[in-house]
Amino acid sequence: MSLDSALKPYSMQTLKKLSDTLKKAFKAHKTSAQEYSEKLLPQVVKYVWSTEPQYYMEQLFIERGSRSKGRILKTEPEELYRCHKTGYDKDGNVLTEEYWGGHPSNGYTKFFVREDNQMYSYTIERNGALDEIEYLEYQDGKPTAYASVSRYKSVFAEHYFYDADDRLSSIKCEVEHGGYIQETTYDVTYDSFGALFKITRNDGVSPTFPKGQTEAVVYQKTGYSIKALTDIFTDEMIKALTEPVKASKHKYAMIALDAAFSSDDWLPLRLYTYNSTDKITPDVLLSDFVNEDPVNYLDIEINDKLKGVSQLLVQQATVQEKYDLPYKLLISVTKMVKQLAGNDIIIIPADLYDDYSETVISLLKKIYNAKELKAIL
């Protein structure tokens, strides 16, 4: 099996040239999953089952995107549902990765092919369609260039730069979004022991960032446990929310968790207030209730401490797969704000956007006892 002729070493070429070359390779690709399997599977000596992929060609992929590292499973799961099977050769190199989604037809097999100082991966869906090609180039054993192109027209290209100690110090990236290119630079810093300490992001002007973006921290090493971070966040969030709730002249307040795990900024919690004329009944949905009267979003004071701990919690909850933590934070904070505010305002805890289809009364039951609910109704 020969590699696609469109793919050649091109570390000295621009990121745009790197992207263009890979796009041509995607169009010219003809190799089937069966052909890759025949070449690679005989070399596999060990399989590992996990909840997330165990290898990424794109450098610092987990840290830059606050993604979960996943968990290694001791045995093959009884049900092939949202799990990954990674195949390794005798030297510990990744050769294959198979993924099962929420439906038998949803999933893929990824094949990793090495040649000299280059590495390619080909992701092929269950129906045999090529979904993505990735490329990684090495010089003196260090990754120097990465690119990927998918069938959905997303195109990434990156160059990697190293400091005097041969540590990855900067990543220059271009991402094609439809009709424009987003230019991004990631700067990597290390602590005095040489461990990864912080990654900051700078973005050029684009429709996504009309004024650009500078020094946005996307990864921060922390010596705090997730419990300690939770305690700090809860204290700071209560301080930020209590006074605005006390001062509100509206009848209702909604403390909301906004799309947890869907972005990098789903914390801190949001505060909304409004005066609904709709009566709370056992069957009225939150969506109908809040749409009865315009919802007023209130800016709350987000100091550096709250901003920093929120960022660390987003990062750690994602990496450690603490998927129940955000809702626990929402409920505990709302309960305390309700107690401290001490006025007649009715506070609804809401996990947006899933709770829009829930009844208001079911949400109020999270923080109000039966006697209090009777008074509200």
C-alpha positions in Angstrom: 0.0 0.0 0.0 1.5 3.3 -1.0 0.8 6.6 0.6 -1.1 9.3 -1.3 1.2 10.9 -3.8 -0.1 14.4 -2.9 1.4 14.1 0.6 5.1 15.2 0.6 7.4 16.6 3.3 6.7 20.4 3.4 7.9 21.7 6.8 9.5 24.7 5.1 6.2 25.7 3.4 3.7 28.1 4.7 0.7 27.0 6.7 -1.5 27.8 3.8 0.6 25.7 1.5 0.4 22.9 4.0 -3.4 23.1 4.1 -3.7 23.2 0.4 -1.5 20.1 0.0 -3.6 18.2 2.4 -6.8 19.2 0.7 -5.5 17.8 -2.5 -4.6 14.6 -0.7 -8.1 14.3 0.7 -9.7 14.6 -2.8 -7.3 12.1 -4.3 -7.6 9.5 -1.5 -8.6 6.0 -2.7 -7.4 3.6 -0.1 -10.1 1.6 1.7 -10.4 0.6 5.3 -9.8 -3.0 4.3 -6.5 -2.2 2.7 -5.3 -0.3 5.8 -6.5 -3.1 8.0 -4.6 -5.7 6.0 -1.4 -3.7 6.4 -1.7 -2.5 10.0 -3.7 -5.1 12.0 -1.1 -7.9 11.8 1.3 -5.5 13.6 -1.1 -4.9 16.6 0.1 -6.8 19.7 -2.1 -5.0 22.3 -5.5 -3.3 22.5 -6.6 -0.8 25.1 -10.2 0.2 25.8 -11.0 3.7 27.0 -13.7 6.3 27.3 -11.7 8.8 25.2 -9.0 8.7 22.5 -5.6 7.8 24.0 -3.4 9.5 21.4 -3.6 12.9 19.5 -1.3 13.9 16.8 -2.0 17.6 17.4 0.3 18.7 20.1 -1.1 19.8 23.6 -4.6 19.0 22.2 -6.0 18.1 25.6 -4.6 21.1 27.4 -5.5 23.6 24.7 -9.1 22.5 24.5 -9.7 21.5 28.1 -10.7 18.0 26.9 -11.0 14.9 29.0 -8.1 12.5 29.1 -10.6 9.7 29.4 -10.4 6.5 31.5 -8.7 3.3 30.7 -11.2 0.4 31.0 -10.0 -2.9 32.5 -11.9 -5.1 30.1 -13.8 -4.8 26.9 -17.2 -3.2 27.7 -20.3 -5.4 27.5 -22.0 -2.8 25.4 -20.0 -1.0 22.6 -21.3 2.5 23.4 -19.2 5.7 23.4 -16.0 3.8 23.8 -12.6 3.6 22.0 -10.4 0.6 21.2 -6.7 1.5 20.5 -4.3 -0.9 18.9 -0.5 -0.7 19.6 2.5 -2.4 18.0 5.4 -4.1 20.0 7.2 -0.7 20.4 4.1 1.0 21.8 3.2 3.0 18.7 -0.5 3.6 18.0 -1.6 1.9 14.9 -5.4 1.9 15.0 -8.3 3.5 16.9 -11.9 2.4 16.7 -14.8 4.4 18.1 -18.4 3.3 18.8 -21.0 6.1 19.1 -24.5 6.1 20.4 -25.8 4.2 17.4 -24.3 1.1 15.6 -23.9 3.2 12.4 -22.2 6.0 14.3 -18.4 5.5 14.7 -15.2 5.3 12.8 -11.8 3.5 12.5 -8.6 5.6 12.4 -5.5 4.2 10.9 -2.0 5.6 11.7 0.7 5.2 9.0 4.3 6.1 9.6 6.9 6.8 6.9 10.4 8.2 7.7 9.8 11.5 9.5 6.2 11.8 8.7 3.0 10.3 10.2 -0.5 10.2 8.7 -3.9 9.2 10.1 -6.9 8.4 8.1 -10.3 8.4 9.7 -12.9 6.3 7.9 -16.5 6.1 8.9 -18.6 2.9 9.2 -20.0 3.5 5.7 -16.5 3.6 4.3 -16.4 7.3 3.7 -13.2 9.2 4.5 -13.9 11.6 7.3 -10.5 13.2 8.0 -6.8 13.1 7.1 -4.2 14.3 9.6 -0.5 14.8 9.0 2.4 15.2 11.5 6.0 15.9 10.5 9.1 15.4 12.6 12.6 16.8 12.6 15.3 15.5 14.9 12.5 13.5 16.7 10.4 16.6 17.5 7.0 17.4 15.9 7.4 20.5 13.7 4.3 20.6 11.5 0.7 19.4 11.8 -2.3 19.7 9.5 -5.7 18.2 9.2 -8.6 18.3 6.8 -12.1 16.9 7.2 -15.0 16.2 4.9 -16.9 19.0 6.6 -14.4 21.5 5.1 -12.6 22.3 8.4 -8.9 22.8 7.7 -6.1 23.2 10.4 -2.4 23.8 9.9 0.2 24.4 12.6 3.9 24.9 13.1 5.6 24.0 16.3 8.6 25.9 17.8 11.0 25.0 20.6 13.1 26.8 23.2 16.8 26.3 24.0 15.9 23.4 26.3 14.0 21.6 23.4 10.6 22.3 25.0 7.6 23.2 22.9 7.3 26.9 23.4 5.0 28.2 20.7 2.3 26.9 18.3 1.3 29.0 15.3 -2.0 27.9 13.9 -4.3 28.8 10.9 -7.8 27.5 10.9 -10.1 27.9 7.8 -13.6 28.9 8.8 -15.6 29.1 5.6 -14.5 32.2 3.8 -11.8 33.4 6.3 -8.7 32.2 8.1 -8.3 32.5 11.9 -4.7 33.1 12.9 -3.9 31.9 16.4 -0.7 31.7 18.4 -0.4 29.6 21.6 2.5 30.4 23.9 3.6 27.8 26.4 5.4 28.5 29.7 6.9 26.1 32.2 7.5 26.2 36.0 10.9 26.1 37.7 10.8 22.3 37.6 10.2 22.1 33.9 6.6 21.1 34.1 3.9 22.6 31.9 2.5 25.6 33.7 0.4 27.8 31.4 -0.8 28.1 27.8 -2.0 31.5 26.6 -3.8 32.2 23.3 -3.5 35.2 21.0 -5.9 35.5 18.0 -5.8 37.8 15.0 -8.7 40.0 13.9 -11.5 37.9 12.3 -15.3 37.6 12.3 -14.9 35.4 15.4 -12.7 38.0 17.2 -13.5 41.4 15.6 -10.9 43.1 17.8 -8.6 40.1 18.1 -7.8 38.5 21.4 -4.6 38.7 23.5 -3.2 36.6 26.4 -6.3 34.5 26.9 -5.3 31.7 29.3 -6.5 28.3 28.0 -4.6 26.1 30.4 -3.3 26.8 33.9 -1.6 24.4 36.2 -3.1 24.3 39.6 -2.0 22.9 43.0 -5.5 23.0 44.3 -7.7 19.9 44.4 -11.0 20.0 42.7 -12.7 20.1 46.1 -10.7 23.1 47.1 -11.5 24.8 43.8 -15.2 24.0 44.4 -15.1 25.6 47.8 -13.4 28.8 46.6 -15.8 29.0 43.6 -18.9 28.6 45.8 -17.8 31.3 48.3 -17.0 33.8 45.5 -20.1 33.0 43.5 -22.3 33.5 46.6 -20.7 36.9 47.2 -21.2 38.0 43.6 -24.9 36.9 43.4 -26.3 37.8 46.8 -26.4 41.6 46.6 -27.8 41.8 43.1 -30.6 39.4 44.2 -31.3 41.5 47.3 -31.4 44.7 45.3 -33.7 43.3 42.5 -37.2 44.7 42.3 -38.3 41.9 40.1 -40.5 39.0 41.3 -38.3 36.2 40.0 -34.6 35.5 39.6 -33.0 32.7 37.7 -29.5 31.5 38.5 -28.3 29.6 35.5 -25.6 27.2 34.4 -25.1 27.9 30.8 -24.4 24.9 28.5 -21.9 23.1 30.7 -19.0 21.4 28.8 -20.1 23.0 25.5 -17.6 25.9 25.6 -14.6 27.2 27.6 -16.6 29.7 29.6 -19.7 28.0 31.1 -18.7 29.3 34.5 -19.3 31.5 36.4 -23.1 31.1 36.8 -25.4 33.6 35.2 -28.1 35.7 36.8 -31.4 36.7 35.2 -34.4 38.5 36.7 -37.9 39.1 35.4 -41.6 39.7 36.3 -43.8 36.9 34.9 -47.5 37.4 34.9 -48.0 33.6 34.3 -49.1 31.7 37.3 -46.9 28.8 38.5 -48.8 25.6 38.0 -47.6 22.0 38.2 -47.5 21.7 34.4 -46.1 25.1 33.3 -42.7 24.7 31.6 -39.7 26.9 32.2 -39.6 27.9 28.6 -43.2 29.1 28.7 -42.8 30.8 32.0 -39.7 32.9 31.2 -41.1 33.8 27.7 -44.2 35.3 29.3 -42.0 38.3 30.3 -38.7 39.5 28.9 -35.8 38.1 30.9 -33.4 40.7 32.2 -29.7 39.5 32.3 -27.9 41.1 35.2 -24.2 41.8 35.1 -22.6 40.6 38.3 -19.2 41.6 39.6 -16.7 39.0 38.4 -13.4 39.7 40.2 -10.1 38.1 39.2 -10.4 35.4 41.9 -13.8 34.3 40.6 -12.7 34.5 37.0 -9.6 32.5 37.8 -11.2 29.8 39.8 -14.0 29.4 37.2 -11.5 28.8 34.5 -9.7 26.2 36.6 -12.9 24.4 37.4 -14.0 24.3 33.8 -10.6 22.8 33.0 -10.5 20.3 35.8 -14.1 19.2 35.6 -13.6 18.4 31.9 -10.3 16.7 32.2 -11.4 14.6 35.2 -14.8 13.9 33.7 -16.7 15.3 36.7 -19.8 15.7 34.7 -22.1 15.9 37.7 -20.1 18.7 39.3 -21.6 21.8 37.5 -25.2 20.9 38.5 -24.1 20.4 42.1 -22.5 23.8 42.1 -25.7 25.4 40.7 -27.9 23.9 43.4 -25.5 24.6 46.3 -24.9 28.2 45.3 -28.6 28.9 44.7 -29.6 27.4 48.0 -27.2 29.7 49.9 -28.1 32.8 47.9 -31.8 32.1 48.6 -31.0 31.9 52.3 -28.8 35.0 52.4 -30.9 37.3 50.2 -33.7 37.0 52.7 -36.3 38.7 50.5 -39.5 37.5 48.8 -37.9 37.1 45.4 -38.4 33.5 44.0 -35.1 32.0 42.7 -35.2 29.3 40.0 -32.0 27.2 39.5 -31.7 26.3 35.8 -29.3 24.2 33.8 -29.6 25.8 30.3 -30.7 24.6 27.9 -31.9 21.2 29.1 -34.2 22.7 31.8 -36.2 24.7 29.3 -38.3 21.6 28.8 -38.7 21.0 32.6 -41.6 22.3 34.7 -40.9 25.3 36.9 -42.2 23.5 40.0 -39.7 20.6 39.5 -36.8 23.1 39.4 -38.1 25.0 42.5 -38.3 21.7 44.4 -34.5 21.6 44.2 -34.2 24.4 46.7 -37.6 25.0 48.3 -39.3 22.7 50.9 -42.9 21.7 50.7 -44.1 24.5 53.0 -42.3 27.1 50.9 -43.7 25.7 47.7 -47.2 25.8 49.0 -46.8 29.6 49.7 -45.4 30.2 46.2 -48.3 28.3 44.5 
